[in-house]
């Protein structure tokens, strides 16, 4: 299972090519948020097969949308 706090890239779906932080894991699903379109309060339920892992695991608590946006800023290309 993917650890909470890992930065992942979506490989499929409407959010394809976007970077997200894993905020929760349940059974065979992970819940991801980017702090903008997908807030911490309403994370996206995703199958881990559709996610590409990065080598980055955030040590800070990712409990606010602002912290998540700051952490993902370096991964975005726009």
Buried (B, 14 or more C-beta within 10 A) or exposed (E): EBEBBBBBBBEEEEBEEBBBBBBEBEEEEBBBBBBEEBBBEEBBEBEBEBBEBEEBBBEEEBEEBEBBBEBBEEBEEE
